[in-house]
Amino acid sequence: MKLYPVMLNITGKKVLVIGGGDVAARKVRDLVECGAMVTVVAPSVEASITELKNSYPENIDIVQRAYMKGDLVGALMVFSATDDDRVNRIVHHDAGELNIFINAVDDPPNCTFFVPSWFERGGLVISVSTGGVSPSMAARIRRDIEKIIPDAIEATLAALQQARTLLREDDEFHGLSSEARGRILKQIVIDDKLLEELIVNYKNDTVKKFLKKISSNES
């Protein structure tokens, strides 16, 4: 089975989490931090989920009972974070009927998507997946990658974002084609010296001047 990787915008989308333990709490935290509207369905919930509800009162709804058919209606996706294989099978079946993606934690046969091991630093998001084969190995590789990410990555991405916005929107560069803008940004990214200059100019609020110098070769 070949999986299709994707980054989802789930802001304002309904997501169901079945279960009320520590694993469910981690799922809820990640989801609400990405703007999802989360409904937690479980006979009982850990204090950590209640605390999250207090922190995100508009984004979390807690339904303290067992899962029932019909709970999935209107959901974009569902996480079955229980240790009950029977519940996982039922939720998987119901999700299939409604064409809703399901992740049953530690139960690959009852999943239609897998959550990678990931980390975020500034605007950079890096995720690693083994397609559900070995989450532990995915986590190990993710940690190895995290160690080599430069400390200045947040400033670098902020500078690149400003450069991209200026090239696209500032009147000074309106004569540049989209291909030319792309070449300029690629030139900066692949040249360590230019990248360092960009960061310095970003800190000095002189990115536009820097770009004018670089773009002169495109004229």
TIDREN-369594 format. One record per residue (C-alpha): x, y negated, z negated. Coordinates in steps of 0.5 Angstrom, whole numbers, plus 500, padded with zeros to 3 digits. Layout:
<torbas>
XYZ ...
</torbas>
This chain:
<torbas>
500500500 503493502 501487498 500480500 503475496 499469494 499463490 492461488 489454486 484456480 482450477 475450476 474457478 470462473 475468471 473473466 477477461 475483458 478484452 480480445 486483443 493480444 494482451 487478453 490472449 496472454 492472460 487467457 493462455 496463462 489462466 487456462 493452463 492453470 485450470 481456470 474456467 475463463 469467460 472472454 467478453 469483447 466485441 471482437 477477439 483475436 484469432 489467437 483467442 479463438 485458437 485457444 478456445 479450440 484447444 481448451 473447449 471446456 475451459 473457455 467461453 467467448 462472449 462477443 459483445 461489450 462488457 455489461 453489468 452482471 458479467 462478473 457474478 460468480 467470478 473469482 477475479 477479473 482482468 480488464 485487458 482493454 485500452 479503454 480507461 472508462 471500461 476499466 473504471 466501470 469494471 473496477 467499480 462493479 468488482 468492488 461491489 461484489 468483492 471480486 479482485 480486479 487487475 486492469 492491465 497497465 492501469 494501477 489505480 483500477 487494480 486490486 491485485 497485480 500479476 508478477 513477472 514469473 516463470 516455471 521450471 518443473 515444480 519451481 515457480 518464481 515470481 517477481 513484483 514491483 507492486 505495479 510500479 514497473 513491470 519492466 523492471 520486474 521482468 528484468 529481475 525475473 530474467 536475471 534470476 532465471 539464468 541462475 536456476 540450475 539446469 537439474 532443478 526438475 530432477 532435484 525437485 522430483 527427488 525431494 518430492 519422493 524423499 518427502 513422501 517416503 519420510 511421511 508415508 513409508 512404514 520404515 520411517 513411521 517412528 520419526 516425528 514431523 520435526 525429525 522429518 523436517 530436519 532430514 529434508 533441511 539437511 539434504 537441501 543445505 548440503 550440496 553433497 547430500 543433494 547430489 547423492 539424493 539425485 543419483 539415488 532417485 535416478 537409481 530408484 534407491 531413495 529409500 535406502 539413502 534416507 535410511 542412512 540419513 535418518 539413522 542419526 535421528 533414531 
</torbas>
